[in-house]
């Protein structure tokens, strides 16, 4: 007796088919999807922040915000496919810094004053007017400059067409740990840029300075160098905060907001009440009541609207998305293909994470009130487009990194050994004799 071999098993067994769901998702795809989720939540909350269940509300902010969303998506895609090494050029880094400084000077001269602060340059475009905030450019101009400054290869400065720059560069190329040719020039650049911002926007100026110091420490500064900045920073705080009564009131309000609930403490008190009224599950989209009493509920305090209408779970969802984004960005940083990509990705991750932390800190009363928006969620065209392009550059670094870019091959399942079928012989029964 033999088994009948099937034609499907007599030949060579086929390799197992790898399904689409079995393929690992790359880092650029994960970062792209997280940013897309945050932008989608931002569109929803900007729409909901100006509406209630019984009133149509004002669609001005939502209409303007939705016009910038396609531009932001285009910037995100452009940054993803953009070769980030192209930015590692002297004229790009230095030119971007000088252009940003020129815009900051221009906004002090002819800028539009809104809510008592001169931060915007208005550009009329027929049926609408676009307001550009140059301080948003400063956040990433500093990142780009220091990423280039501390990643130049040896000998590049010697080929400079300007002899003085080559002489300076040869000494600065000695490393980020040289005091006179690393710390002093960096502080001169940061000091000038922050001084142009601090006059009208203390929060953003302090934020840019903090980003620059953290990035320089990552680049290789000695740990005690930032201590030398305590004196100049204290003098700046005295001139900009202590001598300005309305800024000093913000510190007093932060210390005891309920004492000033009928005055300057109105913002934070209404925000805290919105956080508490949301509970665990929230009141539902469009059903928030406290949001109607929160000034700037589509920009600086949009996180309070999220917690009121989506509850604690909605707030944790936003925090979780930012946490996962920073976690995946850290993997991109560790696997960057070169030093410029390492510093560029580090700076972008620092800007996104610190800005999110500072915004949530203001909303919850942990930090004094300042004009810092929530990345990808708050209303604002300039910040949304620039932040989206920066996130795209993070994806560009990830595409060429060692942590799962385009060159990764799909994981193939091991091929099993072929099964060999043999004839089965039944032993013949022995004849039984008479008992």
Buried (B, 14 or more C-beta within 10 A) or exposed (E): EEEEEEEEEEEEEEEEEEEEEEEEEBBBBBBBBBBBBBBEBBBBBBBBBBBBEEEEBEEEBBEBBEEBBEBBBBBBBBBBEBEBBEBBEBEBBBEBBEEBBEBBEEBBEEBBEEEEBBBBBEEEEEEEEBBBBBBBBBBBBBBBBBBBBBBBEEEEBEEBEEEEBBEBBBEBBEEBEBEEBBBEBBBEBBBEBBBBBBBBBBBBBBBBBBBBBBBBBBBEBBEEBBEEBEEEBEEBBEEBBEEEEEBEBBEBBBEEBEEBBEEBBBBBBBBBBBBEBBEEEBBBBBBBBBBBBBEBBBBBBBBBBBBBBBBBEBBEBBBEBBEBBBEBBBBBBEBBBBBBBBBBBBBBBBBBBBBBBBBBBBBBBEBBBBBBBBBBBBBBBBBBBBBBBBBBBBBBBBBBBBBBBEEEEEEEEEEEEEEEEEEEEEEEEEEEEEE
